[in-house]
Amino acid sequence: MDEFLKPGKVSLRHLRSFVVAARTANLTRAAQALYVSQSALSLTILQLEAELGIKLFDRSTRSFNTTAAGEEFIPIAERLLKDMEAALRSMRALGNLDRGAVGLAAVPSVMTLAIPGTVARFIHDKPGINVYLREENAEGVQRRLLAGDIDFGIANLWREDAQLDFEPLFHDRYGVLYAPPSELDRGEGALTWRALECLRVIGFSSDWGLQNLLMSEEIPEHVRRPRYEVSNTVTIAALISEGAGVSVMSALGARRPPLDRLSFRLLRQPVMQRTVGILTRKGRGLSPAASFLLDRLRKELVPHLNLPGVTVLSRNRGRSGVGSG
């Protein structure tokens, strides 16, 4: 057999050429319909026959008709063409963002304050994309990402994991949240941690992870190991408003309703902060929809972060922090 006709992979071109030739039963008209030369079409059909190992057409100077095997192959080839064309249309729709899905999880402060505007515009611009949002603490974001439940997350790094990539976005300093009027209103600028020594501190429960950050020996013991623990910000806001105590949290987190009705001052000596960034699975590319939304978030997050205590980082700079909020 000629080298050029040795069996190889069957392509869409082979299938389409066969179907048109079989339906027209005329090599000349089939070539015209396919916008190829008659010799090129004849060679394509010979290649297909060589691959299948069976004769599909009876050829003579006066006729060009399908064999019994060719007749049997017509509906099979048509179905393959239809399925492949449908698959290609579907993939093009994914690439054009006409359909698809994107899942995102973020810590509460980011989800509430920085994400809704961008996601709302995304939904308006790309109505065919399903959007899946989950508010989680830092541990929950990593857990969902590793489980494949989301495409990417925005959080501080709960703990190092070789399966994850972390791209720092901003530093978020910690401070004290309290109800005015208060002795904490005195003076200006950041307070020292010593200012909390004689105050009741309401902490987050351990599953939030904030206490992992607040284990420095340089801060008061009752801040590191609070006697009062709460699992959500709404309850903390209510307790502080009732005068039960104060709470330590990040600058961005303190702007989240209903916490934003209270007063907040940064803490120093030492300065403590979390580093929030983008979490993705290492070595796994994002879908077109997820990539598009993430690019938008990178561009549009910055205006929401123009707050005292929040420092936006240049891409791929900064260090990871541990905590939650």
N, C-alpha and C positions, 0 to 999 in steps of 0.2 A: 504494500500500500504506500502511496506517495506520503512523504514525511508530513506535508501540510494537512493531510487528511487523517492523521492519527487521532484517535479518540482524545477528547479534552472535555472541559466543562461546558455544559449546555447553558447558553446565555439567553436573555430575553430576545436578542436579535434572532437567534435560531428559532425560537418558538414562534415569534411574530411572523417570520418569513415562511415557516411551515404553514401556519394557519391561513395566511393570505393566499399562498399558492394553492392550498387544498380547496379553499372556498371559491377561488376564481377558476381553477382547473385550467389555467393558461399562464405559462411562465412569463410571457411578454407583458400581459396585463398586470400580473402580480408584481413584476419588477417596476412597472410604471407607478403602481399604487404605493410602493415602498420607496420610491425615488432612488433606486439603485439600478445598476446595469443588469442585464439578463445574465451575463456570465458571473457577476458577483452573487446574484441570488442563487444560481445553480450551484456555485461552490459552497454557499452557506448550507444549503439543503444536503449536499453530499457530506459535509462535516457532521450534521445532525444524524444522518443515517449511520455514519461511521461510529459515532458515540453510542447510539442505541443498538448498533449491531443488527439492524434490520432495514429492509427496503421499504420506503414510505410511498414512493411513486413509481408507476409504470411509465416509462418514457419511450416515445417513438417519434418519427418525423411528423406524424399527423396527430398524435394525441399526448396528453399529459394528465394522468389520472392517479388518484390515490389507490394504493393497494388495500387489501383487507386490514392489514396492520395500520396503515395510514388512516383509514376510516375510524378505527378504534382509538387512535391517538388524538384525533381532532378534539373531542370534548375534554380530554385530559389536558391538552396544551392550552385550550381556551380557558379552562378553570385556573391553570397555573398562571396564565397571563393576568386574568382578572384579580386573583389573590395578590400577585406581586404588585400590580398597579395600585390596588387598594392600600397595600402596605407602604408603598412609596408615598402615596398621598398622605397617609397618616403620619409618616416620618417628616414630610415637608411641613405639615401642620404643626408638629412639635417644634421644628426649627424656626418656623415663622411666628411662634407663640400664639397660634390660633387655638391650640388646645394644650393640655398638660396639667401638671399639679406641682405645687411647691409647699413644703412643710418647714416651719420655722418655730423655734422655741427661744425664749429670752427671759432673763431675770425680770421681775416685776417692774422695776423702775424704768428699764429700757422699753419694755413692752407697752407700758402706759404712756410714757412721755415722748419717746423718740420714734416709735414704729408706726402708729396709726395713720399719720398723714401720708407717709410714703406708700403704705399698703393700700390706703383708700384710692390714691392716684393710680396705683398698679391695677387694682380691680376695675377702675373706670377705663383704663387704656387697653387692658387685656381681659375682656369679659369671658373668654373661653377657658381661662386658667382657674383651676380649683386652688384655693388658698387654705392652708391648715396652720393655725396659730396656737401655740401653747405657752402659757405663762408658767415658769418653773423656777425653783432655786437653782443655783449653779450645779449641784449634784444631779438634779433632775434633767437639766439640759444635756449634760454629758451622757447620762443614762439613755435618754431618748436617741441621741445621736449615734451611740454605739449599737443600739438596737435596730437602727435603720428606720426609726419612726419619723425622723425629720431629715431635711437636706442639710441644714446648717443651724448653728445656734449663736446667740450673742449673750455672753456671760463672762464672769471672771472664771479663771481656771480652778476647778474644784480640787483636782489633783493631776499630776503629770500622768500622761498615758501615751504610750508609743504609737497607738492607733490614731491619734488625733493631731491635727495641726492647729496652732493658736496664733492668730494675727492680732496683736494689741491695737486697740482703738483709742482708749483714753484712761487716764488715772482719775480715780474718784475718792477724794479725801473723806475721812470720817470726822464727825462732829457730834454735838449733843443737841437733841431735840427736846424742847420744854415748852410749858405753857406760860405765857406772860400774864401779869408782871412777875418777875423773878429776880432773885439776886444775881442770876446769870446775865441779866441785862446790863450790869455795871461795866463800864469801860468800853473799849473798842477793840476790834481785831479778834484773833483767835484766842481761845481760852487754853489754859494748861489742864492736863488731866487731873491735877490736884484740886481743881475747882469742883470735881465730882465727889470728893472724898466723903463729904457729909450728906450727900443726897441719895435717896433711894433710886436705884437703877433698874429699869424694867428691860430685860434682855429678850432676844429672840430664842426660841427653842433650838435645841442642838441640830435638828434636821435642816435648819436654815444655813448652818455653817459659819455664821458670823463669829461665833466664839472661837473658831479655829484661828481667825486673824487676831483676836483680842487676847492672846495668851502671852503677850510680852510682860516680863517682870517689871517693866517701867510704868505700867498703869495700875490703878488701884485694884486690889483683890476682888472687891465686890462688883467691879466691871467685868473682870475676867470670868468670874463664876457668880452670876447674879442669882439672888434668891427668888426672883420673880421672872418667869419665862412665859412668853406668849408666841403663838405660831402664826399670827397674821398682823398686818399693819393697821387694819381697821380697829382691832381691839387695843393695840398699843396707843393709837391716837385717842381713843375714848378714855383709856386709863390716864394718860397724861393730861387730857383736858379736865379730868375730875380731880387732878392734883395728886395722883397716886405716886408720881415720880417722874423721872426723865428717862430718855433712852439714847443709846449711841447708834448711829447709822451713817450711811454715806450721804454726801452732799446731793447727789442726784436722787437717791431714794427719798430724802426729806422733802423733795418737791412733788412727790406723788400724792394726789388726793387720797384721804383727807388729811394727810400729814402736813400739807402745805399751809394749813390754817394755823399751825403752831410756829414757834420761833426756833431758829437753828443757828448755831455758831460752830465754827470749825475748832478742832482741837489740835494742840501742838505739844511738843516735848514729851513723847516723840510724835512726829507727823506719821499717821497711819493711813493707808489707802488700799483700795483694791484696784486691779487693772482689768478692765473689761475689754473683750475683743471678740473676734469671729472664730468660732470653732467649726472645723470641718473634718471629715474622715480623711486620713492620710492616704494618698494614692488613689482616691476615688473622685472622678470629675463630677461636676454638678450638671443637672439637666439644664437645657436652655432657659426654662422658666425660672429655676432657682438662681442661675447665674445672672439673669437679667435683674431680678429683684435684689440680689446681693449688691450688684453694681450700683443700683439706685440708692440703696441704704448707705453705702459708703459715701456717696456724694451728698446725701440729704440729712445724715445724722448730725453733722457738725453744728448747724444753727440751733439745734435743741440742746447742745452741750455747753452753750455760752453761759456758764454759771460759776459763781465763786466756789472754789474747791474742785472743779472739774478741769482737767488739762488734756486737751486733744493731742494725740501723738501722731507723728508722721508715720506713714505706713511702714510696717516691719521694724518699728522701734519700740522700746519700752520693755519692761519685765512683767512677767505674769504674777498676779497676786492671788491669794486664797481667801475666800469669804463668800458671802451671798447677800442678795438684797434686791 
